[in-house]
Amino acid sequence: MATIEYFAKVPDAATFKKDSSVTLGSRSGDALLRRIDQLLEELGNQVAATSLAAEFNTTILYGQLYHAVDGWLKERARGVGSSGREPAVRALYTIVCTTLAKRANVGISTLPNWLTAAFGRDLSEHGEKLDYENRLAQYLSSTERAKYRIRFNGGIAQQMQWWLTRTNWQNVDSARDFSVDAGWREGHSGYALSQGGDFYSGPHKAAGKSVKGGSFFHSSYMAGDTVRCAGTWKIVNGKLLEITDASGHYLPTIKHMLGAIETLKGYGVDLSAVRIFLMSQGNPAPEFSLTSFMEASQRLSLEGMAAEFTEKRKVQQVRIATQVAKHFVDDEVSRKKRIANLIVVVQHLSERKHVTLKGTETKKADDCATCAGYSKEWKGILEQIEKDRALAA
């Protein structure tokens, strides 16, 4: 049954019945709409808050409802779902945003920041070291990561055949991207859940410390940005069998796994027999059923989540800013050295005079202490000089 005063009576009257018994998911195969209905019903059944904990639980429900509604609108933008139900969902979205901002005591414009603080997860110190200090991770652009997006068709996980450079969709088999070196459970591949509610999954590859930008980690999908959760999962022929929160880059906790589980519910995934392993709760990771996991997750305090996250983020931002500043200085020094070297290369090539390591003169650029290793192509050298000068300016 639709509640919140039936979305403030804003829905298109031609599309919906006027009585309050209308549900968005009725006569619909849309799993996200059914999930929205379930959350509305849960909110409707909430008793008047008599404690701070009860208030937190209600706020959590509103947060979950926001993500479900926002997720449906994003899917609708991709052409999925009924256009006739869009007016009601948009009306509900406005009400949920307004209500959530009021409960969180923030303005509408800063609500996204609050949602990130309350439900998101930033890089761990381990992830920062690999990505910002050692520069090992390959970061994807929004266009590049699109090929790794997982869609759910009737609760079945599907992906594009990116490994064949095809856009055909097929049921996911995580064993294809299983990495023995990652130390994951057998047949698992990695996944990352974006703040926008999209799952991404692909290969996990550590290329070694000498290969800058050659490794593919959990952070690769969102280019090091905040995620709602990250971990591994086992999927056979599109059916989810197991899921974990195993991610050294993000170190998610049970509250972040809750975000993943709620999102999967919204996509209509059958979780009744799924095995949930929480690395955040110890090693070896304890196993949960859906029921036992939901019971454990209900002990969370949203206020504690946001406060803890915000404090850690302040410390993290200082660390990242320091690392970025250091790299900027290092890059400037390297760039100036490269400009000076390339100018000498141009001079040597134009005069056909080179100097060997022993200090003797030679006409061969390959024997030159300065020119060896540089391209003999004039155009390439001159273009590089101009690029470096432009960056330096």
C-alpha positions as a printed NumPy array, in Angstrom:
array([[  0.   ,   0.   ,   0.   ],
       [  1.403,   3.375,  -0.973],
       [  1.972,   5.685,   1.988],
       [  3.529,   9.118,   2.706],
       [  0.076,  10.503,   1.94 ],
       [  0.213,   8.784,  -1.419],
       [  3.171,  10.882,  -2.511],
       [  1.442,  14.11 ,  -1.419],
       [ -1.292,  13.335,  -3.99 ],
       [  0.97 ,  14.469,  -6.814],
       [  0.918,  11.396,  -9.141],
       [ -0.802,  11.577, -12.49 ],
       [ -4.461,  10.811, -11.8  ],
       [ -4.858,   9.28 , -15.25 ],
       [ -2.227,   6.67 , -14.46 ],
       [ -3.084,   5.677, -10.907],
       [ -6.206,   4.915,  -8.965],
       [ -7.237,   7.653,  -6.602],
       [ -7.571,   5.42 ,  -3.573],
       [ -4.572,   4.932,  -1.268],
       [ -4.425,   1.173,  -1.877],
       [ -2.455,   1.678,  -5.11 ],
       [  1.04 ,   0.185,  -5.069],
       [  3.718,   1.048,  -7.571],
       [  4.685,  -2.575,  -8.   ],
       [  1.181,  -3.994,  -8.55 ],
       [  0.758,  -5.824, -11.876],
       [  4.395,  -4.973, -12.6  ],
       [  7.447,  -7.122, -13.192],
       [  9.621,  -4.242, -11.999],
       [ 11.608,  -5.46 ,  -8.977],
       [ 12.7  ,  -1.962,  -7.95 ],
       [  9.069,  -0.791,  -7.813],
       [  8.19 ,  -3.765,  -5.64 ],
       [ 11.128,  -2.937,  -3.372],
       [  9.901,   0.658,  -3.087],
       [  6.471,  -0.659,  -2.088],
       [  8.052,  -2.895,   0.575],
       [  9.999,   0.008,   2.056],
       [  6.926,   2.241,   2.044],
       [  5.052,  -0.474,   3.888],
       [  7.873,  -0.843,   6.421],
       [  7.828,   2.909,   6.997],
       [  4.064,   2.815,   7.385],
       [  4.365,   0.089,  10.016],
       [  6.982,   1.989,  12.041],
       [  5.623,   2.825,  15.462],
       [  6.052,   6.332,  16.798],
       [  9.698,   6.759,  17.713],
       [ 10.232,   6.548,  21.467],
       [ 14.023,   6.419,  21.432],
       [ 17.019,   7.692,  19.529],
       [ 17.627,   4.169,  18.199],
       [ 14.105,   4.054,  16.743],
       [ 14.714,   7.417,  15.07 ],
       [ 17.924,   6.066,  13.543],
       [ 16.116,   2.992,  12.219],
       [ 13.518,   5.185,  10.537],
       [ 16.23 ,   7.349,   9.008],
       [ 17.973,   4.218,   7.702],
       [ 14.704,   3.157,   6.062],
       [ 14.367,   6.568,   4.411],
       [ 17.95 ,   6.245,   3.181],
       [ 17.179,   2.824,   1.699],
       [ 14.026,   4.22 ,   0.123],
       [ 16.032,   7.072,  -1.39 ],
       [ 18.475,   4.641,  -2.992],
       [ 15.629,   2.466,  -4.335],
       [ 13.769,   5.438,  -5.84 ],
       [ 16.955,   6.985,  -7.196],
       [ 17.919,   3.595,  -8.658],
       [ 14.551,   3.246, -10.42 ],
       [ 14.864,   6.704, -11.978],
       [ 18.367,   5.878, -13.23 ],
       [ 17.092,   2.629, -14.771],
       [ 14.186,   4.54 , -16.335],
       [ 16.704,   6.911, -17.932],
       [ 18.218,   3.803, -19.564],
       [ 14.815,   2.926, -20.991],
       [ 13.942,   0.297, -18.368],
       [ 10.555,   0.336, -16.62 ],
       [  7.172,   1.892, -17.252],
       [  7.101,   5.526, -18.36 ],
       [  3.533,   5.75 , -17.038],
       [  4.761,   5.27 , -13.459],
       [  7.478,   7.893, -13.701],
       [  5.36 ,  10.874, -12.463],
       [  4.562,   9.087,  -9.211],
       [  8.152,   7.972,  -8.653],
       [  9.428,  11.502,  -9.261],
       [  6.875,  12.851,  -6.803],
       [  8.016,  10.278,  -4.254],
       [ 11.67 ,  11.181,  -4.914],
       [ 10.978,  14.834,  -4.047],
       [  9.23 ,  13.889,  -0.803],
       [ 11.93 ,  11.417,   0.255],
       [ 14.721,  13.948,  -0.392],
       [ 12.883,  16.651,   1.56 ],
       [ 12.103,  14.297,   4.465],
       [ 15.609,  12.847,   4.606],
       [ 17.238,  16.28 ,   4.547],
       [ 15.003,  17.37 ,   7.423],
       [ 15.781,  14.26 ,   9.464],
       [ 19.52 ,  14.671,   8.836],
       [ 19.312,  18.405,   9.556],
       [ 20.993,  19.336,   6.267],
       [ 19.964,  21.39 ,   3.252],
       [ 18.756,  19.73 ,   0.05 ],
       [ 21.904,  20.886,  -1.767],
       [ 24.148,  19.15 ,   0.791],
       [ 22.037,  15.977,   1.082],
       [ 24.274,  14.074,  -1.392],
       [ 27.272,  14.765,   0.863],
       [ 25.364,  13.461,   3.87 ],
       [ 24.304,  10.322,   1.971],
       [ 27.931,   9.716,   1.018],
       [ 29.031,  10.133,   4.626],
       [ 26.267,   7.899,   5.971],
       [ 26.261,   5.091,   3.4  ],
       [ 29.523,   5.378,   1.428],
       [ 33.027,   4.045,   1.873],
       [ 36.263,   5.814,   0.945],
       [ 39.617,   4.215,   0.2  ],
       [ 41.409,   2.606,   3.122],
       [ 44.974,   3.644,   3.97 ],
       [ 46.149,   0.505,   2.142],
       [ 44.184,   1.562,  -0.947],
       [ 45.508,   5.103,  -0.764],
       [ 49.086,   3.861,  -0.601],
       [ 48.682,   1.686,  -3.696],
       [ 46.7  ,   4.273,  -5.68 ],
       [ 47.996,   7.682,  -4.628],
       [ 51.49 ,   6.987,  -3.38 ],
       [ 52.585,   4.085,  -5.598],
       [ 50.245,   4.956,  -8.504],
       [ 49.593,   1.33 ,  -9.346],
       [ 45.847,   1.39 , -10.094],
       [ 44.333,   1.788, -13.518],
       [ 41.466,   4.276, -13.195],
       [ 38.526,   4.028, -15.592],
       [ 36.579,   6.906, -17.084],
       [ 32.758,   6.792, -16.974],
       [ 32.803,   5.575, -20.591],
       [ 35.385,   2.862, -19.898],
       [ 33.638,   1.48 , -16.813],
       [ 30.28 ,   1.21 , -18.601],
       [ 31.346,  -2.073, -20.193],
       [ 31.807,  -3.631, -16.734],
       [ 28.332,  -2.706, -15.464],
       [ 26.191,  -5.61 , -14.273],
       [ 22.497,  -5.504, -15.1  ],
       [ 19.852,  -7.709, -13.52 ],
       [ 17.187,  -9.254, -15.716],
       [ 14.541, -10.943, -13.578],
       [ 17.099, -11.107, -10.771],
       [ 19.67 , -12.77 , -13.05 ],
       [ 23.039, -11.005, -13.32 ],
       [ 24.153, -10.211, -16.858],
       [ 27.198,  -8.502, -18.359],
       [ 28.434,  -7.393, -21.756],
       [ 31.035,  -9.594, -23.462],
       [ 33.719,  -6.94 , -23.035],
       [ 36.516,  -9.556, -23.187],
       [ 35.425, -10.232, -26.792],
       [ 34.961,  -6.498, -27.424],
       [ 31.249,  -7.156, -27.915],
       [ 28.218,  -5.432, -26.445],
       [ 26.148,  -8.633, -26.367],
       [ 24.74 ,  -9.411, -22.903],
       [ 25.157, -12.844, -21.329],
       [ 24.605, -14.384, -17.898],
       [ 27.495, -13.783, -15.513],
       [ 29.87 , -16.591, -14.535],
       [ 32.261, -15.153, -11.969],
       [ 34.726, -18.052, -12.357],
       [ 35.892, -16.452, -15.628],
       [ 37.4  , -13.559, -13.652],
       [ 38.535, -15.616, -10.646],
       [ 42.046, -14.649,  -9.516],
       [ 44.068, -17.183,  -7.531],
       [ 46.601, -14.498,  -6.58 ],
       [ 43.906, -12.326,  -4.967],
       [ 43.314, -14.922,  -2.221],
       [ 39.55 , -14.921,  -2.741],
       [ 37.069, -17.748,  -2.302],
       [ 37.029, -20.255,  -5.157],
       [ 35.139, -19.045,  -8.231],
       [ 34.725, -15.471,  -6.976],
       [ 35.287, -12.288,  -8.949],
       [ 35.449,  -8.748,  -7.624],
       [ 32.588,  -6.241,  -7.599],
       [ 32.145,  -2.593,  -6.689],
       [ 28.821,  -0.897,  -5.946],
       [ 28.745,   2.773,  -6.905],
       [ 27.029,   5.485,  -4.892],
       [ 24.5  ,   5.606,  -7.728],
       [ 23.526,   1.963,  -7.179],
       [ 25.294,   0.307, -10.126],
       [ 27.301,  -2.89 ,  -9.708],
       [ 30.518,  -3.29 , -11.695],
       [ 32.531,  -6.478, -12.018],
       [ 35.571,  -7.582, -13.964],
       [ 39.128,  -8.913, -13.671],
       [ 41.332,  -8.296, -10.643],
       [ 44.966,  -7.886, -11.626],
       [ 48.07 ,  -6.826,  -9.736],
       [ 50.712,  -5.98 , -12.336],
       [ 53.558,  -5.347,  -9.905],
       [ 55.083,  -2.25 ,  -8.339],
       [ 57.153,  -1.369, -11.387],
       [ 54.118,  -1.001, -13.676],
       [ 52.446,   2.323, -12.918],
       [ 48.712,   2.294, -13.662],
       [ 48.871,  -1.352, -14.709],
       [ 46.855,  -2.925, -11.894],
       [ 43.095,  -3.421, -11.853],
       [ 41.663,  -3.114,  -8.336],
       [ 38.278,  -2.452,  -6.703],
       [ 39.17 ,   1.234,  -6.913],
       [ 39.595,   1.08 , -10.699],
       [ 35.865,   1.196, -11.479],
       [ 35.073,   4.487,  -9.738],
       [ 38.559,   5.954, -10.245],
       [ 39.298,   5.872,  -6.519],
       [ 36.058,   7.623,  -5.57 ],
       [ 33.628,   6.624,  -2.825],
       [ 31.675,   3.388,  -3.225],
       [ 28.696,   2.036,  -1.35 ],
       [ 30.367,  -1.366,  -1.029],
       [ 33.043,  -3.527,  -2.639],
       [ 33.949,  -7.166,  -2.326],
       [ 33.705, -10.465,  -4.153],
       [ 30.874, -12.691,  -5.302],
       [ 30.243, -16.093,  -6.795],
       [ 27.748, -16.108,  -9.652],
       [ 26.966, -19.154, -11.785],
       [ 24.918, -18.69 , -14.961],
       [ 23.655, -15.368, -13.615],
       [ 22.533, -16.721, -10.222],
       [ 24.159, -15.189,  -7.138],
       [ 25.372, -17.915,  -4.741],
       [ 27.843, -16.166,  -2.424],
       [ 28.895, -12.598,  -1.613],
       [ 31.639, -11.127,   0.6  ],
       [ 32.924,  -7.729,   1.697],
       [ 36.545,  -8.695,   0.93 ],
       [ 38.251,  -5.555,  -0.338],
       [ 41.622,  -4.358,   0.889],
       [ 41.154,  -1.096,  -1.005],
       [ 37.911,  -0.146,   0.799],
       [ 37.661,  -2.416,   3.867],
       [ 33.844,  -2.223,   3.949],
       [ 31.956,  -3.129,   7.118],
       [ 28.605,  -4.763,   7.782],
       [ 26.843,  -1.422,   7.223],
       [ 28.27 ,  -1.225,   3.707],
       [ 27.326,  -4.814,   2.987],
       [ 23.803,  -3.816,   4.009],
       [ 23.851,  -1.311,   1.151],
       [ 24.848,  -4.071,  -1.279],
       [ 22.159,  -6.441,   0.014],
       [ 19.451,  -3.758,  -0.16 ],
       [ 20.481,  -2.871,  -3.706],
       [ 20.384,  -6.532,  -4.763],
       [ 16.888,  -6.802,  -3.248],
       [ 15.85 ,  -3.838,  -5.36 ],
       [ 17.068,  -5.611,  -8.485],
       [ 14.926,  -8.637,  -7.642],
       [ 17.827, -10.976,  -6.832],
       [ 16.768, -14.093,  -4.905],
       [ 18.822, -13.895,  -1.698],
       [ 17.052, -16.653,   0.229],
       [ 19.882, -19.185,  -0.232],
       [ 22.8  , -16.781,  -0.737],
       [ 25.759, -17.269,   1.612],
       [ 27.052, -13.967,   3.039],
       [ 30.641, -13.847,   4.322],
       [ 31.802, -10.819,   6.302],
       [ 35.565, -10.301,   6.357],
       [ 34.925,  -7.241,   8.516],
       [ 33.779,  -9.565,  11.306],
       [ 36.966, -11.623,  11.496],
       [ 39.186, -14.052,   9.637],
       [ 38.071, -16.648,   8.749],
       [ 34.988, -14.672,   7.803],
       [ 31.799, -15.778,   9.586],
       [ 28.95 , -16.911,   7.346],
       [ 25.462, -15.398,   7.505],
       [ 22.16 , -16.264,   5.937],
       [ 20.006, -13.375,   4.74 ],
       [ 17.899, -13.552,   7.919],
       [ 20.838, -13.608,  10.337],
       [ 22.593, -10.856,   8.397],
       [ 19.558,  -8.552,   8.51 ],
       [ 19.249,  -9.102,  12.255],
       [ 22.896,  -8.163,  12.745],
       [ 22.674,  -5.092,  10.511],
       [ 19.693,  -3.701,  12.423],
       [ 21.977,  -3.015,  15.368],
       [ 23.62 ,  -0.177,  13.471],
       [ 23.46 ,   3.453,  14.518],
       [ 23.22 ,   5.79 ,  11.538],
       [ 24.517,   8.697,  13.571],
       [ 27.583,   6.681,  14.538],
       [ 28.083,   5.706,  10.897],
       [ 28.092,   9.292,   9.7  ],
       [ 30.218,  10.646,  12.555],
       [ 32.852,   7.932,  12.198],
       [ 32.97 ,   8.309,   8.423],
       [ 33.194,  12.108,   8.503],
       [ 36.048,  12.106,  11.011],
       [ 38.03 ,   9.513,   9.048],
       [ 37.401,  11.411,   5.829],
       [ 38.931,  14.614,   7.282],
       [ 42.113,  12.753,   8.198],
       [ 42.151,  11.   ,   4.841],
       [ 41.748,  14.203,   2.842],
       [ 44.802,  15.69 ,   4.564],
       [ 46.849,  12.592,   3.697],
       [ 45.712,  12.59 ,   0.064],
       [ 46.333,  16.328,  -0.335],
       [ 49.879,  15.868,   1.015],
       [ 50.567,  12.99 ,  -1.371],
       [ 49.142,  14.836,  -4.386],
       [ 51.198,  17.94 ,  -3.568],
       [ 54.369,  15.846,  -3.298],
       [ 53.703,  14.182,  -6.659],
       [ 53.067,  17.589,  -8.224],
       [ 56.462,  18.838,  -7.048],
       [ 58.167,  15.614,  -8.223],
       [ 56.433,  15.87 , -11.599],
       [ 57.523,  19.484, -12.05 ],
       [ 61.163,  18.557, -11.35 ],
       [ 60.969,  15.638, -13.789],
       [ 59.319,  17.796, -16.43 ],
       [ 62.029,  20.491, -16.246],
       [ 64.749,  17.852, -16.488],
       [ 63.041,  16.306, -19.514],
       [ 62.752,  19.694, -21.279],
       [ 66.452,  20.359, -20.692],
       [ 67.407,  16.887, -21.952],
       [ 65.262,  17.123, -25.068],
       [ 66.712,  20.534, -25.97 ],
       [ 70.183,  18.974, -25.8  ],
       [ 68.965,  16.07 , -27.951],
       [ 67.715,  18.501, -30.605],
       [ 71.044,  20.339, -30.556],
       [ 73.039,  17.097, -30.844],
       [ 70.922,  15.804, -33.712],
       [ 71.059,  19.083, -35.646],
       [ 74.847,  19.283, -35.328],
       [ 75.384,  15.524, -35.618],
       [ 77.68 ,  15.744, -32.624],
       [ 77.165,  13.442, -29.665],
       [ 79.098,  12.656, -26.516],
       [ 79.665,   9.111, -25.22 ],
       [ 79.707,   8.086, -21.575],
       [ 83.496,   8.308, -21.714],
       [ 83.317,  11.913, -22.937],
       [ 84.495,  11.238, -26.479],
       [ 82.72 ,  12.673, -29.519],
       [ 80.604,  10.454, -31.81 ],
       [ 78.183,  10.88 , -34.71 ],
       [ 75.927,   8.005, -33.543],
       [ 72.96 ,   9.091, -31.412],
       [ 72.628,   5.593, -29.932],
       [ 76.139,   5.889, -28.46 ],
       [ 75.382,   9.272, -26.901],
       [ 75.041,   9.509, -23.127],
       [ 72.181,  12.024, -23.544],
       [ 70.428,  10.944, -26.741],
       [ 70.402,   7.175, -26.232],
       [ 66.833,   6.006, -25.573],
       [ 65.215,   9.06 , -27.124],
       [ 63.317,   8.911, -30.389],
       [ 65.242,  10.046, -33.465],
       [ 62.033,  11.42 , -34.898],
       [ 62.249,  15.21 , -34.916],
       [ 58.498,  15.686, -34.854],
       [ 57.986,  13.581, -31.744],
       [ 60.781,  15.284, -29.847],
       [ 59.594,  18.785, -30.687],
       [ 55.99 ,  17.914, -29.807],
       [ 57.104,  16.575, -26.413],
       [ 59.05 ,  19.762, -25.707],
       [ 55.995,  21.891, -26.527],
       [ 53.724,  19.745, -24.332],
       [ 56.104,  19.953, -21.38 ],
       [ 56.527,  23.695, -21.809],
       [ 52.758,  24.168, -21.94 ],
       [ 52.285,  22.127, -18.748],
       [ 55.068,  24.008, -17.014],
       [ 53.412,  27.302, -17.937]])
